[in-house]
Amino acid sequence: QVQLVESGGGLVQPGGSLRLSCAASGIIFVASSMGWYRQAPGKERELVASITTGSFTNYADSVKGRLTISRDNAKSTVYLQMNSLKPEDTAVYYCSTSWLARRYWGQGTQVTVSS
C-alpha cells in the first residue's frame, strides 16, 4: 500500500521559512520521481517543484530562488525548504508520485503566510 505522509506546515510571517517533509512507503523510493504541489482556496492545484531519481529539479517560476526540493533516499523522504515566504504562498501543500501507472497523493499540509 502506497502512503505519502506530509509534515512541517504551519503559520509563518512573511519573509519566514518552513521545511516540509514527505515520508513515502509502499514504493521503491529510489526509483520514483517526486513532486510538491499546492492548492490555494478557489484555485487549481499546481506543481511547485519536482525532483527526478537522479535529483534533477524543476520549479514553478513563482517559487524559483525561494523554494528548494531535495530527497533523502535512505529515509525515503522528500523535502521542500521554503524561504522568503509570501502571503501568496498560502495553500495546502501536497506530496505526490506516480507508481505503477497510478498517481498517489498525500493528505496535504497547510501553509499559511500571514502577519
C-alpha positions as CSV (number, residue, x, y, z in Angstrom):
1,Q,0.0,0.0,0.0
2,V,1.4,3.3,-1.1
3,Q,1.5,6.0,1.6
4,L,2.8,9.6,1.4
5,V,2.7,11.4,4.7
6,E,3.5,15.2,4.8
7,S,4.5,17.2,7.8
8,G,6.0,20.6,8.6
9,G,3.3,23.0,7.7
10,G,2.1,25.9,9.9
11,L,1.7,29.6,10.3
12,V,4.6,31.8,9.4
13,Q,5.1,35.5,8.9
14,P,6.0,37.0,5.5
15,G,9.7,36.5,4.9
16,G,9.9,33.5,7.1
17,S,10.9,29.9,6.4
18,L,9.4,26.4,6.7
19,R,10.6,23.0,5.8
20,L,8.0,20.4,4.6
21,S,8.7,16.7,4.7
22,C,7.1,13.8,2.9
23,A,7.8,10.2,4.0
24,A,7.0,7.6,1.4
25,S,6.2,3.9,1.8
26,G,5.0,1.2,-0.4
27,I,7.1,2.3,-3.4
28,I,10.7,1.8,-4.4
29,F,11.6,5.4,-3.5
30,V,15.0,5.5,-5.2
31,A,13.2,4.7,-8.5
32,S,10.5,7.3,-8.0
33,S,10.4,10.9,-9.2
34,M,8.6,13.1,-6.5
35,G,6.7,16.3,-6.6
36,W,5.3,19.0,-4.4
37,Y,2.0,20.6,-5.4
38,R,-0.1,23.3,-3.8
39,Q,-3.7,24.4,-3.9
40,A,-4.9,27.7,-2.7
41,P,-8.6,28.4,-1.9
42,G,-10.5,28.9,-5.2
43,K,-7.6,27.9,-7.3
44,E,-6.5,24.8,-9.2
45,R,-3.8,22.6,-7.8
46,E,-0.4,23.5,-9.3
47,L,3.0,21.9,-9.5
48,V,5.5,23.8,-7.3
49,A,8.7,21.6,-7.6
50,S,9.7,18.2,-8.7
51,I,12.8,16.0,-8.4
52,T,13.8,13.1,-10.5
53,T,15.5,9.8,-9.5
54,G,18.8,11.5,-10.4
55,S,18.0,14.5,-8.3
56,F,17.4,16.8,-11.2
57,T,15.0,19.5,-10.1
58,N,12.3,21.7,-11.7
59,Y,10.4,24.7,-10.2
60,A,7.4,26.8,-10.9
61,D,8.5,30.3,-11.9
62,S,6.7,31.8,-8.9
63,V,9.0,30.0,-6.4
64,K,12.4,29.9,-8.2
65,G,15.1,31.1,-5.9
66,R,12.9,30.7,-2.7
67,L,11.9,27.1,-2.5
68,T,14.3,24.1,-2.8
69,I,13.3,20.5,-3.2
70,S,15.6,17.7,-2.1
71,R,15.4,14.0,-1.4
72,D,17.0,11.5,1.1
73,N,16.8,8.1,-0.5
74,A,18.0,6.4,2.7
75,K,15.0,7.8,4.6
76,S,12.5,7.6,1.6
77,T,11.7,11.2,2.2
78,V,11.4,14.3,0.0
79,Y,11.7,17.8,1.4
80,L,10.6,21.3,0.4
81,Q,12.7,24.1,2.0
82,M,10.6,27.3,1.8
83,N,12.4,30.6,2.3
84,S,11.3,34.2,1.9
85,L,7.7,33.2,2.1
86,K,5.0,35.4,0.8
87,P,1.3,35.6,1.6
88,E,0.6,34.3,-1.9
89,D,2.4,31.0,-0.9
90,T,-0.6,30.3,1.4
91,A,-2.0,27.0,0.3
92,V,-2.4,23.3,1.2
93,Y,0.8,21.6,0.0
94,Y,0.7,18.0,-1.3
95,C,3.4,15.5,-1.9
96,S,2.8,13.3,-5.0
97,T,4.4,10.5,-7.0
98,S,3.4,8.2,-9.9
99,W,4.0,4.5,-9.2
100,L,2.9,1.6,-11.5
101,A,0.8,3.9,-13.7
102,R,-1.1,5.4,-10.8
103,R,-0.7,8.8,-9.2
104,Y,-0.7,9.0,-5.4
105,W,-1.2,12.0,-3.2
106,G,-0.5,12.7,0.5
107,Q,-3.1,14.1,2.8
108,G,-1.7,17.6,2.5
109,T,-0.3,20.1,5.0
110,Q,-1.5,23.7,5.4
111,V,1.0,26.5,5.0
112,T,-0.3,30.0,6.0
113,V,1.8,33.1,5.5
114,S,0.4,36.0,7.4
115,S,1.4,38.7,9.7
